[in-house]
């Protein structure tokens, strides 16, 4: 998988700093070959597959949320949002 951080319209919560867990997640994703949401769920059971090919990942025991949009045919992951659980509750994950 390619994780396109350059073109992602990522929304970071104020005061957010890239955590070691986010970097570790990024490195893991680069090794994956997700062509279906089922393959994402097989790797990350706590991930939530939502509309418009978006997936919500829980980071650091659900302290943070990571929302991505996945282009399955081209195997590209676009980071759309990274923030705390409370900040996630204030966004529409299908629109961000």
VMD Tcl script that builds the backbone (N, CA, C; Angstrom):
set m [mol new atoms 288]
animate dup $m
set s [atomselect $m all]
$s set {name element resname resid chain x y z} {
  {N N UNK 1 A 0.848 -1.177 0.000}
  {CA C UNK 1 A 0.000 0.000 0.000}
  {C C UNK 1 A 0.887 1.231 0.000}
  {N N UNK 2 A 0.391 2.237 -0.644}
  {CA C UNK 2 A 1.037 3.533 -0.609}
  {C C UNK 2 A 0.213 4.432 0.297}
  {N N UNK 3 A 0.865 5.157 1.162}
  {CA C UNK 3 A 0.162 6.091 2.041}
  {C C UNK 3 A 0.556 7.481 1.603}
  {N N UNK 4 A -0.338 8.144 0.911}
  {CA C UNK 4 A -0.040 9.438 0.304}
  {C C UNK 4 A -0.284 10.551 1.304}
  {N N UNK 5 A 0.751 10.880 2.051}
  {CA C UNK 5 A 0.638 11.936 3.054}
  {C C UNK 5 A 0.734 13.314 2.411}
  {N N UNK 6 A 1.370 13.412 1.268}
  {CA C UNK 6 A 1.535 14.700 0.610}
  {C C UNK 6 A 0.201 15.244 0.106}
  {N N UNK 7 A -0.595 14.405 -0.564}
  {CA C UNK 7 A -1.831 14.865 -1.176}
  {C C UNK 7 A -3.033 14.723 -0.266}
  {N N UNK 8 A -2.856 14.101 0.870}
  {CA C UNK 8 A -3.968 13.948 1.796}
  {C C UNK 8 A -4.390 15.313 2.309}
  {N N UNK 9 A -5.676 15.524 2.387}
  {CA C UNK 9 A -6.147 16.772 3.004}
  {C C UNK 9 A -6.369 16.472 4.480}
  {N N UNK 10 A -5.287 16.222 5.135}
  {CA C UNK 10 A -5.308 15.781 6.520}
  {C C UNK 10 A -5.681 16.918 7.443}
  {N N UNK 11 A -6.525 16.615 8.385}
  {CA C UNK 11 A -6.878 17.588 9.417}
  {C C UNK 11 A -6.291 17.074 10.721}
  {N N UNK 12 A -5.381 17.846 11.264}
  {CA C UNK 12 A -4.778 17.479 12.543}
  {C C UNK 12 A -5.380 18.341 13.630}
  {N N UNK 13 A -5.615 17.712 14.728}
  {CA C UNK 13 A -6.151 18.431 15.872}
  {C C UNK 13 A -5.101 19.408 16.388}
  {N N UNK 14 A -5.534 20.551 16.927}
  {CA C UNK 14 A -4.571 21.505 17.497}
  {C C UNK 14 A -3.729 20.826 18.572}
  {N N UNK 15 A -2.442 21.093 18.547}
  {CA C UNK 15 A -1.556 20.519 19.547}
  {C C UNK 15 A -1.164 19.074 19.279}
  {N N UNK 16 A -1.646 18.525 18.172}
  {CA C UNK 16 A -1.318 17.135 17.861}
  {C C UNK 16 A 0.125 17.043 17.400}
  {N N UNK 17 A 0.827 16.070 17.926}
  {CA C UNK 17 A 2.182 15.783 17.474}
  {C C UNK 17 A 2.209 14.331 17.039}
  {N N UNK 18 A 2.886 14.069 15.955}
  {CA C UNK 18 A 2.947 12.702 15.433}
  {C C UNK 18 A 3.499 11.771 16.504}
  {N N UNK 19 A 2.742 10.762 16.823}
  {CA C UNK 19 A 3.156 9.826 17.852}
  {C C UNK 19 A 3.943 8.678 17.236}
  {N N UNK 20 A 4.666 7.982 18.082}
  {CA C UNK 20 A 5.380 6.798 17.619}
  {C C UNK 20 A 4.401 5.767 17.074}
  {N N UNK 21 A 3.204 5.705 17.660}
  {CA C UNK 21 A 2.210 4.747 17.202}
  {C C UNK 21 A 1.710 5.083 15.790}
  {N N UNK 22 A 1.560 6.376 15.504}
  {CA C UNK 22 A 1.132 6.768 14.160}
  {C C UNK 22 A 2.209 6.399 13.141}
  {N N UNK 23 A 3.460 6.648 13.495}
  {CA C UNK 23 A 4.563 6.302 12.606}
  {C C UNK 23 A 4.621 4.796 12.418}
  {N N UNK 24 A 4.427 4.033 13.489}
  {CA C UNK 24 A 4.428 2.571 13.397}
  {C C UNK 24 A 3.281 2.097 12.509}
  {N N UNK 25 A 2.102 2.714 12.660}
  {CA C UNK 25 A 0.952 2.359 11.818}
  {C C UNK 25 A 1.282 2.621 10.355}
  {N N UNK 26 A 1.868 3.770 10.080}
  {CA C UNK 26 A 2.239 4.141 8.716}
  {C C UNK 26 A 3.187 3.099 8.112}
  {N N UNK 27 A 4.166 2.679 8.875}
  {CA C UNK 27 A 5.127 1.681 8.376}
  {C C UNK 27 A 4.462 0.335 8.130}
  {N N UNK 28 A 3.529 -0.043 8.997}
  {CA C UNK 28 A 2.804 -1.300 8.799}
  {C C UNK 28 A 1.965 -1.261 7.533}
  {N N UNK 29 A 1.289 -0.144 7.313}
  {CA C UNK 29 A 0.398 -0.021 6.161}
  {C C UNK 29 A 1.174 -0.119 4.855}
  {N N UNK 30 A 2.382 0.398 4.835}
  {CA C UNK 30 A 3.180 0.319 3.619}
  {C C UNK 30 A 3.435 -1.124 3.189}
  {N N UNK 31 A 3.372 -2.051 4.105}
  {CA C UNK 31 A 3.618 -3.464 3.804}
  {C C UNK 31 A 2.356 -4.211 3.371}
  {N N UNK 32 A 1.206 -3.591 3.519}
  {CA C UNK 32 A -0.073 -4.255 3.247}
  {C C UNK 32 A -0.455 -4.199 1.769}
  {N N UNK 33 A -1.413 -5.059 1.407}
  {CA C UNK 33 A -1.963 -5.097 0.045}
  {C C UNK 33 A -3.476 -5.212 0.171}
  {N N UNK 34 A -4.094 -4.134 0.634}
  {CA C UNK 34 A -5.532 -4.142 0.866}
  {C C UNK 34 A -6.277 -3.823 -0.424}
  {N N UNK 35 A -7.037 -4.791 -0.905}
  {CA C UNK 35 A -7.876 -4.526 -2.073}
  {C C UNK 35 A -9.356 -4.596 -1.718}
  {N N UNK 36 A -9.645 -4.876 -0.448}
  {CA C UNK 36 A -11.032 -4.902 0.026}
  {C C UNK 36 A -11.067 -4.451 1.487}
  {N N UNK 37 A -12.218 -3.936 1.931}
  {CA C UNK 37 A -12.350 -3.588 3.352}
  {C C UNK 37 A -12.175 -4.805 4.264}
  {N N UNK 38 A -12.543 -5.971 3.790}
  {CA C UNK 38 A -12.409 -7.183 4.600}
  {C C UNK 38 A -10.949 -7.449 4.975}
  {N N UNK 39 A -10.033 -7.132 4.087}
  {CA C UNK 39 A -8.615 -7.327 4.388}
  {C C UNK 39 A -8.129 -6.334 5.450}
  {N N UNK 40 A -8.683 -5.134 5.447}
  {CA C UNK 40 A -8.352 -4.164 6.483}
  {C C UNK 40 A -8.830 -4.695 7.831}
  {N N UNK 41 A -10.077 -5.171 7.867}
  {CA C UNK 41 A -10.657 -5.700 9.113}
  {C C UNK 41 A -9.914 -6.942 9.600}
  {N N UNK 42 A -9.396 -7.739 8.683}
  {CA C UNK 42 A -8.649 -8.928 9.080}
  {C C UNK 42 A -7.372 -8.541 9.820}
  {N N UNK 43 A -6.757 -7.434 9.420}
  {CA C UNK 43 A -5.524 -6.968 10.056}
  {C C UNK 43 A -5.817 -6.171 11.329}
  {N N UNK 44 A -6.817 -5.295 11.265}
  {CA C UNK 44 A -7.170 -4.410 12.386}
  {C C UNK 44 A -8.630 -4.630 12.746}
  {N N UNK 45 A -8.890 -5.542 13.628}
  {CA C UNK 45 A -10.282 -5.891 13.978}
  {C C UNK 45 A -11.047 -4.744 14.617}
  {N N UNK 46 A -10.351 -3.837 15.282}
  {CA C UNK 46 A -11.048 -2.724 15.935}
  {C C UNK 46 A -11.323 -1.568 14.962}
  {N N UNK 47 A -10.818 -1.665 13.740}
  {CA C UNK 47 A -11.072 -0.610 12.751}
  {C C UNK 47 A -12.547 -0.624 12.363}
  {N N UNK 48 A -13.070 0.567 12.074}
  {CA C UNK 48 A -14.463 0.689 11.636}
  {C C UNK 48 A -14.483 1.116 10.177}
  {N N UNK 49 A -15.096 0.281 9.342}
  {CA C UNK 49 A -15.252 0.608 7.934}
  {C C UNK 49 A -16.540 1.412 7.808}
  {N N UNK 50 A -16.406 2.646 7.293}
  {CA C UNK 50 A -17.581 3.513 7.161}
  {C C UNK 50 A -17.757 3.862 5.681}
  {N N UNK 51 A -18.680 4.730 5.365}
  {CA C UNK 51 A -18.987 5.056 3.983}
  {C C UNK 51 A -17.852 5.701 3.215}
  {N N UNK 52 A -17.975 5.704 1.899}
  {CA C UNK 52 A -17.049 6.350 0.975}
  {C C UNK 52 A -15.624 5.827 1.129}
  {N N UNK 53 A -15.485 4.517 1.298}
  {CA C UNK 53 A -14.184 3.848 1.408}
  {C C UNK 53 A -13.306 4.416 2.522}
  {N N UNK 54 A -13.930 4.851 3.582}
  {CA C UNK 54 A -13.186 5.384 4.721}
  {C C UNK 54 A -13.131 4.357 5.845}
  {N N UNK 55 A -12.034 4.433 6.580}
  {CA C UNK 55 A -11.819 3.530 7.704}
  {C C UNK 55 A -11.341 4.366 8.888}
  {N N UNK 56 A -11.853 4.052 10.065}
  {CA C UNK 56 A -11.447 4.729 11.296}
  {C C UNK 56 A -10.625 3.739 12.115}
  {N N UNK 57 A -9.407 4.139 12.446}
  {CA C UNK 57 A -8.516 3.321 13.254}
  {C C UNK 57 A -8.403 3.932 14.643}
  {N N UNK 58 A -8.355 3.083 15.644}
  {CA C UNK 58 A -8.125 3.509 17.026}
  {C C UNK 58 A -6.631 3.414 17.295}
  {N N UNK 59 A -6.065 4.477 17.827}
  {CA C UNK 59 A -4.637 4.505 18.120}
  {C C UNK 59 A -4.447 4.750 19.616}
  {N N UNK 60 A -3.489 4.051 20.168}
  {CA C UNK 60 A -3.131 4.190 21.589}
  {C C UNK 60 A -4.339 3.919 22.482}
  {N N UNK 61 A -4.883 2.731 22.320}
  {CA C UNK 61 A -5.988 2.310 23.178}
  {C C UNK 61 A -7.213 3.182 23.058}
  {N N UNK 62 A -7.472 3.677 21.853}
  {CA C UNK 62 A -8.635 4.499 21.553}
  {C C UNK 62 A -8.508 5.932 22.078}
  {N N UNK 63 A -7.295 6.343 22.477}
  {CA C UNK 63 A -7.090 7.743 22.865}
  {C C UNK 63 A -7.168 8.651 21.646}
  {N N UNK 64 A -6.725 8.131 20.504}
  {CA C UNK 64 A -6.716 8.903 19.265}
  {C C UNK 64 A -7.462 8.145 18.182}
  {N N UNK 65 A -7.948 8.902 17.203}
  {CA C UNK 65 A -8.614 8.327 16.046}
  {C C UNK 65 A -7.885 8.779 14.786}
  {N N UNK 66 A -7.775 7.868 13.859}
  {CA C UNK 66 A -7.166 8.130 12.563}
  {C C UNK 66 A -8.194 7.754 11.508}
  {N N UNK 67 A -8.576 8.721 10.670}
  {CA C UNK 67 A -9.544 8.469 9.599}
  {C C UNK 67 A -8.787 8.503 8.286}
  {N N UNK 68 A -8.961 7.458 7.497}
  {CA C UNK 68 A -8.318 7.397 6.190}
  {C C UNK 68 A -9.349 7.099 5.118}
  {N N UNK 69 A -9.018 7.457 3.900}
  {CA C UNK 69 A -9.808 7.068 2.739}
  {C C UNK 69 A -8.910 6.166 1.911}
  {N N UNK 70 A -9.437 5.019 1.503}
  {CA C UNK 70 A -8.619 4.047 0.785}
  {C C UNK 70 A -9.119 3.895 -0.645}
  {N N UNK 71 A -8.191 4.037 -1.571}
  {CA C UNK 71 A -8.467 3.745 -2.973}
  {C C UNK 71 A -8.010 2.298 -3.175}
  {N N UNK 72 A -8.942 1.368 -3.026}
  {CA C UNK 72 A -8.602 -0.056 -3.060}
  {C C UNK 72 A -8.013 -0.516 -4.390}
  {N N UNK 73 A -8.566 -0.119 -5.542}
  {CA C UNK 73 A -7.982 -0.600 -6.809}
  {C C UNK 73 A -6.525 -0.166 -6.998}
  {N N UNK 74 A -6.171 1.028 -6.523}
  {CA C UNK 74 A -4.808 1.537 -6.693}
  {C C UNK 74 A -3.943 1.341 -5.453}
  {N N UNK 75 A -4.541 0.793 -4.386}
  {CA C UNK 75 A -3.818 0.497 -3.146}
  {C C UNK 75 A -3.165 1.748 -2.548}
  {N N UNK 76 A -3.955 2.818 -2.430}
  {CA C UNK 76 A -3.455 4.071 -1.863}
  {C C UNK 76 A -4.320 4.441 -0.663}
  {N N UNK 77 A -3.663 4.846 0.423}
  {CA C UNK 77 A -4.342 5.284 1.638}
  {C C UNK 77 A -4.106 6.790 1.796}
  {N N UNK 78 A -5.203 7.531 1.955}
  {CA C UNK 78 A -5.119 8.973 2.167}
  {C C UNK 78 A -5.527 9.272 3.611}
  {N N UNK 79 A -4.655 9.906 4.359}
  {CA C UNK 79 A -4.962 10.273 5.733}
  {C C UNK 79 A -5.852 11.502 5.699}
  {N N UNK 80 A -7.018 11.405 6.346}
  {CA C UNK 80 A -7.995 12.491 6.324}
  {C C UNK 80 A -8.084 13.243 7.648}
  {N N UNK 81 A -7.844 12.557 8.765}
  {CA C UNK 81 A -7.963 13.189 10.082}
  {C C UNK 81 A -7.164 12.392 11.088}
  {N N UNK 82 A -6.517 13.105 11.998}
  {CA C UNK 82 A -5.864 12.507 13.160}
  {C C UNK 82 A -6.187 13.395 14.343}
  {N N UNK 83 A -6.721 12.828 15.410}
  {CA C UNK 83 A -7.038 13.624 16.588}
  {C C UNK 83 A -7.489 12.765 17.745}
  {N N UNK 84 A -7.829 13.418 18.834}
  {CA C UNK 84 A -8.294 12.700 20.013}
  {C C UNK 84 A -9.701 12.167 19.774}
  {N N UNK 85 A -10.121 11.302 20.655}
  {CA C UNK 85 A -11.471 10.751 20.571}
  {C C UNK 85 A -12.505 11.879 20.643}
  {N N UNK 86 A -12.301 12.829 21.537}
  {CA C UNK 86 A -13.241 13.947 21.690}
  {C C UNK 86 A -13.285 14.795 20.423}
  {N N UNK 87 A -12.148 15.046 19.805}
  {CA C UNK 87 A -12.111 15.829 18.576}
  {C C UNK 87 A -12.781 15.072 17.423}
  {N N UNK 88 A -12.585 13.773 17.403}
  {CA C UNK 88 A -13.241 12.940 16.394}
  {C C UNK 88 A -14.763 13.054 16.491}
  {N N UNK 89 A -15.268 13.125 17.703}
  {CA C UNK 89 A -16.712 13.225 17.911}
  {C C UNK 89 A -17.298 14.499 17.313}
  {N N UNK 90 A -16.470 15.498 17.048}
  {CA C UNK 90 A -16.950 16.773 16.508}
  {C C UNK 90 A -16.867 16.859 14.987}
  {N N UNK 91 A -16.375 15.804 14.333}
  {CA C UNK 91 A -16.268 15.829 12.869}
  {C C UNK 91 A -17.233 14.810 12.258}
  {N N UNK 92 A -17.444 14.930 10.970}
  {CA C UNK 92 A -18.178 13.919 10.209}
  {C C UNK 92 A -17.125 13.132 9.448}
  {N N UNK 93 A -16.832 11.936 9.915}
  {CA C UNK 93 A -15.741 11.128 9.341}
  {C C UNK 93 A -15.981 10.767 7.879}
  {N N UNK 94 A -17.235 10.795 7.438}
  {CA C UNK 94 A -17.511 10.500 6.028}
  {C C UNK 94 A -17.319 11.723 5.139}
  {N N UNK 95 A -17.142 12.888 5.738}
  {CA C UNK 95 A -16.979 14.114 4.956}
  {C C UNK 95 A -15.593 14.739 5.061}
  {N N UNK 96 A -14.865 14.429 6.107}
  {CA C UNK 96 A -13.565 15.070 6.330}
  {C C UNK 96 A -12.557 14.596 5.306}
}
mol reanalyze $m
mol bondsrecalc $m
mol representation Tube
mol addrep $m
